[in-house]
Amino acid sequence: MFYGYISGLGYKSNWVIQGMPRVCHSSWLLRKKYPTVIKGQIIIGENFQCVNKFTSNSIGLIQPCLFNVSASGSRIIIGKNVGISGSTINATTTITIGDNTIIGSGCLITDTNSHPIMAAVRLLPNGGEEYTKKAPVTIGKNVFIGARSIVMKGVTIGDGVVIGAGSVVTKNVPANAIVAGNPAKVIKFIEQ
Ligand SMILES: CC(C)(COP(=O)(O)OP(=O)(O)OC[C@H]1O[C@@H](n2cnc3c(N)ncnc32)[C@H](O)[C@@H]1OP(=O)(O)O)[C@@H](O)C(=O)NCCC(=O)NCCS
């Protein structure tokens, strides 16, 4: 374990990082054309905990964390006291993660379909990038996202929400709800 520096992310002395996360600032296509291009931005608050080694989590990791901000103007904004275990945060617009939120092992948070749905458009020279649906994702404060969950484009998750393990969240979730399943549905509310 070490404190601080993550390659491509920066440094805060009170971060706790186990193993090495991966950061993608520019796509391989853009890198080939413009070798020094830095496209997106990652902003991380105090006390960030990020685990990336198989043994750094009680249930094991299937991947190190991957932060992708390779699209022009993309942003990942992470609040204070956030913990992420071996998950992918894939931003082409903006993905915001609120204070005190914890993200379990093997999750995917993505704000894009990554490819257009029409086959003919996917065959365009750039893969039909401009036809790909994208929308920002906002995750509130004090959220707990269970292991192996997926949060899809355009979703807003309210404060205090719990997402059951293995859920696929496709719609907004109200504050203090517990949601689970595919597609995720409210199973109960947490009494405050
Ligand atoms: C969502 C969760 C917190 C709910 O826990 P709980 O309050 O004890 O709820 P219960 O176990 O009583 O389950 C309530 C109902 O939700 C269902 N449910 C619970 N978790 C579910 C899940 N992940 N997917 C689908 N349904 C789920 C149960 O089957 C039960 O259904 P029923 O009322 O029809 O019997 C828990 O099940 C969970 O998924 N925890 C995440 C664990 C995890 O990923 N840890 C991260 C490690 S890195």
The ligand as an SDF file (V2000), in Angstrom:
LIG
                    3D

 48 50  0  0  0  0  0  0  0  0999 V2000
  -29.0570   -4.7290   -1.4880 C   0  0  0  0  0  0  0  0  0  0  0  0
  -28.6440   -5.3080   -0.1410 C   0  0  0  0  0  0  0  0  0  0  0  0
  -27.8210   -4.2690    0.6480 C   0  0  0  0  0  0  0  0  0  0  0  0
  -29.9520   -5.5800    0.5960 C   0  0  0  0  0  0  0  0  0  0  0  0
  -29.6680   -6.1830    1.8460 O   0  0  0  0  0  0  0  0  0  0  0  0
  -30.8420   -6.3840    2.9080 P   0  0  0  0  0  0  0  0  0  0  0  0
  -31.3680   -5.0740    3.3700 O   0  0  0  0  0  0  0  0  0  0  0  0
  -30.3140   -7.2940    3.9730 O   0  0  0  0  0  0  0  0  0  0  0  0
  -32.0320   -7.0430    2.0620 O   0  0  0  0  0  0  0  0  0  0  0  0
  -32.5490   -8.5480    2.0590 P   0  0  0  0  0  0  0  0  0  0  0  0
  -31.4270   -9.5240    1.9700 O   0  0  0  0  0  0  0  0  0  0  0  0
  -33.4950   -8.6740    3.2220 O   0  0  0  0  0  0  0  0  0  0  0  0
  -33.3470   -8.6040    0.6790 O   0  0  0  0  0  0  0  0  0  0  0  0
  -34.5500   -7.8940    0.4640 C   0  0  0  0  0  0  0  0  0  0  0  0
  -35.1470   -8.3540   -0.8420 C   0  0  0  0  0  0  0  0  0  0  0  0
  -34.3070   -7.8920   -1.9000 O   0  0  0  0  0  0  0  0  0  0  0  0
  -33.8190   -8.9620   -2.7000 C   0  0  0  0  0  0  0  0  0  0  0  0
  -32.4110   -8.6880   -3.0150 N   0  0  0  0  0  0  0  0  0  0  0  0
  -31.4250   -8.3810   -2.1580 C   0  0  0  0  0  0  0  0  0  0  0  0
  -30.2790   -8.1400   -2.7960 N   0  0  0  0  0  0  0  0  0  0  0  0
  -30.5340   -8.3250   -4.1040 C   0  0  0  0  0  0  0  0  0  0  0  0
  -29.7380   -8.2390   -5.2780 C   0  0  0  0  0  0  0  0  0  0  0  0
  -28.4430   -7.9020   -5.2020 N   0  0  0  0  0  0  0  0  0  0  0  0
  -30.3120   -8.4740   -6.4590 N   0  0  0  0  0  0  0  0  0  0  0  0
  -31.6230   -8.7880   -6.5430 C   0  0  0  0  0  0  0  0  0  0  0  0
  -32.4440   -8.8800   -5.4550 N   0  0  0  0  0  0  0  0  0  0  0  0
  -31.8940   -8.6610   -4.2460 C   0  0  0  0  0  0  0  0  0  0  0  0
  -33.9570  -10.1910   -1.7950 C   0  0  0  0  0  0  0  0  0  0  0  0
  -34.0940  -11.3570   -2.5470 O   0  0  0  0  0  0  0  0  0  0  0  0
  -35.1960   -9.8600   -1.0040 C   0  0  0  0  0  0  0  0  0  0  0  0
  -36.3310  -10.1200   -1.8260 O   0  0  0  0  0  0  0  0  0  0  0  0
  -37.7480  -10.5940   -1.1640 P   0  0  0  0  0  0  0  0  0  0  0  0
  -38.2030   -9.4470   -0.3120 O   0  0  0  0  0  0  0  0  0  0  0  0
  -38.6120  -10.8460   -2.3650 O   0  0  0  0  0  0  0  0  0  0  0  0
  -37.4270  -11.8110   -0.3610 O   0  0  0  0  0  0  0  0  0  0  0  0
  -27.7810   -6.6030   -0.2910 C   0  0  0  0  0  0  0  0  0  0  0  0
  -28.5820   -7.6830   -0.7350 O   0  0  0  0  0  0  0  0  0  0  0  0
  -26.6120   -6.4090   -1.2690 C   0  0  0  0  0  0  0  0  0  0  0  0
  -26.7390   -6.6150   -2.4910 O   0  0  0  0  0  0  0  0  0  0  0  0
  -25.4460   -5.9780   -0.7180 N   0  0  0  0  0  0  0  0  0  0  0  0
  -24.2850   -5.6390   -1.5350 C   0  0  0  0  0  0  0  0  0  0  0  0
  -23.0830   -6.5330   -1.1490 C   0  0  0  0  0  0  0  0  0  0  0  0
  -21.8820   -6.1070   -1.9170 C   0  0  0  0  0  0  0  0  0  0  0  0
  -21.8900   -6.0690   -3.1360 O   0  0  0  0  0  0  0  0  0  0  0  0
  -20.8230   -5.6960   -1.2120 N   0  0  0  0  0  0  0  0  0  0  0  0
  -19.6820   -5.0430   -1.8620 C   0  0  0  0  0  0  0  0  0  0  0  0
  -18.4090   -5.7770   -1.6770 C   0  0  0  0  0  0  0  0  0  0  0  0
  -17.1190   -4.9450   -2.5390 S   0  0  0  0  0  0  0  0  0  0  0  0
  1  2  1  0
  2  3  1  0
  2  4  1  0
  2 36  1  0
  4  5  1  0
  5  6  1  0
  6  7  2  0
  6  8  1  0
  6  9  1  0
  9 10  1  0
 10 11  2  0
 10 12  1  0
 10 13  1  0
 13 14  1  0
 14 15  1  0
 15 16  1  0
 15 30  1  0
 16 17  1  0
 17 18  1  0
 17 28  1  0
 18 19  1  0
 18 27  1  0
 19 20  2  0
 20 21  1  0
 21 22  1  0
 21 27  2  0
 22 23  1  0
 22 24  2  0
 24 25  1  0
 25 26  2  0
 26 27  1  0
 28 29  1  0
 28 30  1  0
 30 31  1  0
 31 32  1  0
 32 33  2  0
 32 34  1  0
 32 35  1  0
 36 37  1  0
 36 38  1  0
 38 39  2  0
 38 40  1  0
 40 41  1  0
 41 42  1  0
 42 43  1  0
 43 44  2  0
 43 45  1  0
 45 46  1  0
 46 47  1  0
 47 48  1  0
M  END
$$$$
